[in-house]
Structures are given as C-alpha cells and as structure tokens.
C-alpha cells in the first residue's frame, strides 16, 4: 500500500496538467512502413506482455525501425530480476517522483523523445502510466480502448484485450 496515494495523485494531476499545457505535439498518422522511431510502453507484470513486446521489437528491428521500449510495474520492486538493455528499460515506482511523475533519466528521455508512434500495451490504470502517456511527444499514440482514451490518438476496442490481439489490429489497420 502506498502512503497518501490519493493526495499524491491529486497534486501530481495538477503538476501534470501544467506540464501538458506547455507541451506542443502534432498528430501525424503514418503507415507501419513509414515509421522510423517506435516507442513501446508496456506492463511488465505479465509474462505474456513481455514475450509479445520482445517479439514485436525483433519484428520491427528486422524492418529497420529504431525501437525503444519502457516496461512499467506499479510497485517499488519487480517480482523477477528483469535486466534492462539498450532497447528495453524496466521501470518501477522508484523511477518516478513523489507525485508519480517521471523522474529517472531513462524515463524522462523516453517521454521527451520525438517518436513516430507510441504503442501502449497496458490494460491496468496507473497514474504514473498515465503521466508517461500524456507527456510522450510521439506523433501518434496507439493502444487499447478504455484506459487512456483521452490521451490516445487511435484506440482499439478488443473483447479480450491481449497484447497479441493489439499487435494484430495494429498490423491490420495501420498497414
């Protein structure tokens, strides 16, 4: 349990709104073949998510895309010993400020990087995850319907929201 979580989120929400107001972002719809820089934000609590994201990263890199991924879990520590590399950075709540805004250099860099698309593979709400999605300067934000609808440019309503089905929908409709 996180101490004073609701109060911290209220203050964080105010600070996030101020940051988002200052930010300028243009929405550009591009086909998968035209993407150069791809960002992937995903929930690392599920092994299925991690496996699907790794497969997607390999597929995109084989097509010559530059891929950066940020895995997130809303706990101070991961249950498993996950090791970050040049492509994937695994983050926890310790990488965020007291008010759940990005703090660690890797997370701030991911959010401020100008990407062609940000693919969001999360079905669980978290204020820290919302901050990452809102602050991202990606030209296009794509993900599941229902979680961050106001922050996404394209959402897919899927009866059973699994990462594989989202990848399938992205490949079908953004080709």
C-alpha positions in Angstrom: 0.0 0.0 0.0 1.3 3.4 -0.9 1.2 6.1 1.8 -1.2 9.1 1.0 -1.6 7.8 -2.6 -4.8 9.7 -3.4 -3.4 13.0 -2.2 -0.2 12.5 -4.1 -2.1 11.7 -7.2 -4.2 14.9 -6.9 -1.1 17.0 -6.6 0.5 15.0 -9.4 -2.5 15.6 -11.6 -2.2 19.3 -11.1 1.5 19.3 -11.9 0.9 17.0 -14.9 -1.8 19.4 -16.3 0.7 22.3 -16.1 3.3 20.3 -18.0 0.9 19.1 -20.7 -0.3 22.7 -21.3 3.3 23.8 -22.1 3.8 20.9 -24.4 3.2 21.1 -28.1 2.6 17.9 -30.1 1.4 17.4 -33.7 -0.5 14.3 -34.6 0.7 12.5 -37.7 -0.8 9.3 -39.0 1.8 7.1 -40.8 1.7 3.6 -42.1 3.9 1.0 -40.4 6.3 1.0 -43.3 6.9 4.8 -42.8 7.7 4.6 -39.1 11.3 5.3 -38.3 11.2 5.6 -34.5 8.9 3.4 -32.5 8.2 3.7 -28.7 6.5 0.9 -26.8 5.1 1.3 -23.3 4.0 -1.9 -21.6 3.0 -3.5 -18.4 5.8 -5.9 -17.1 3.7 -7.7 -14.5 2.5 -10.1 -17.2 5.0 -12.6 -18.8 2.7 -12.6 -21.8 3.2 -8.9 -22.3 7.0 -9.2 -22.0 7.1 -12.0 -24.6 4.8 -10.3 -27.1 6.7 -7.0 -26.8 10.1 -8.7 -27.3 8.7 -10.5 -30.5 7.3 -7.2 -31.8 10.6 -5.4 -31.1 12.5 -8.1 -33.1 10.0 -7.8 -36.0 10.2 -4.0 -36.1 14.0 -4.0 -35.9 14.2 -6.6 -38.7 12.3 -4.0 -40.8 15.0 -1.4 -39.9 13.0 0.6 -37.3 14.6 2.2 -34.3 12.7 0.8 -31.3 12.7 2.0 -27.7 10.6 0.3 -25.0 9.7 1.2 -21.5 8.3 -1.5 -19.3 6.5 -0.5 -16.1 5.1 -2.0 -12.9 3.3 -0.1 -10.2 5.4 -1.5 -7.3 8.7 -0.3 -5.8 10.4 -3.6 -7.0 9.8 -6.2 -9.6 9.0 -9.7 -8.6 11.5 -11.1 -11.1 15.0 -10.0 -11.8 14.5 -8.1 -15.0 17.6 -6.6 -16.6 17.3 -3.5 -18.9 19.3 -3.2 -22.1 19.7 -0.6 -24.9 16.2 -1.4 -26.3 14.1 -2.1 -23.2 14.2 -0.2 -19.9 12.2 -1.8 -17.0 10.9 0.8 -14.5 9.2 0.7 -11.2 7.6 3.4 -8.9 11.2 4.3 -7.8 11.8 5.8 -11.2 9.0 8.3 -10.6 8.8 11.3 -8.3 6.8 11.5 -5.0 3.9 12.7 -7.1 4.2 9.9 -9.7 5.8 12.0 -12.5 8.8 10.7 -14.5 12.0 11.4 -12.5 14.7 8.9 -13.6 16.8 9.9 -16.7 15.7 6.9 -18.7 12.0 7.5 -18.2 12.3 11.3 -18.9 14.3 10.5 -22.0 11.7 8.1 -23.2 8.9 10.6 -22.7 10.7 13.5 -24.3 11.9 11.6 -27.3 10.2 12.5 -30.6 8.9 9.2 -31.9 6.7 8.5 -34.9 4.4 6.3 -32.8 3.9 5.2 -29.2 2.3 1.8 -28.8 0.7 1.3 -25.3 0.3 -2.3 -24.2 -1.3 -1.8 -20.8 -4.8 -2.7 -19.6 -4.3 -1.6 -16.0 -4.8 2.1 -14.9 -1.9 3.7 -13.0 -1.4 7.4 -12.6 2.4 7.0 -13.3 1.5 5.2 -16.6 -1.0 8.0 -17.4 1.8 10.5 -16.9 4.1 8.7 -19.3 1.4 8.5 -22.0 0.3 12.1 -21.6 3.8 13.5 -21.5 5.0 11.5 -24.5 5.9 13.6 -27.5 5.1 10.8 -30.0 3.4 11.9 -33.2 0.8 9.1 -32.8 -0.3 7.2 -29.7 -2.0 3.8 -30.2 -3.4 1.4 -27.6 -6.3 -0.4 -26.0 -9.7 1.4 -25.7 -11.0 2.2 -22.2 -7.8 3.0 -20.3 -6.3 6.3 -21.6 -8.9 7.1 -24.3 -8.5 10.9 -23.9 -4.7 10.7 -24.4 -4.6 8.3 -27.3 -5.0 9.1 -31.0 -6.1 5.6 -32.1 -7.6 3.1 -29.7 -8.8 -0.5 -30.5 -11.7 -1.9 -28.7 -10.9 -5.6 -28.2 -13.2 -8.0 -26.4 -10.3 -9.8 -24.7 -7.5 -7.2 -24.5 -4.3 -9.2 -25.0 -1.1 -7.8 -26.5 -1.2 -10.3 -29.4 -4.6 -9.1 -30.4 -3.5 -5.4 -30.2 -0.5 -6.2 -32.5 -2.8 -8.0 -34.9 -5.1 -4.9 -35.0 -2.2 -2.5 -35.5 -0.8 -4.6 -38.3 -4.3 -4.9 -39.9 -5.3 -1.2 -39.7 -2.0 0.7 -39.9 -0.5 -1.0 -42.9 
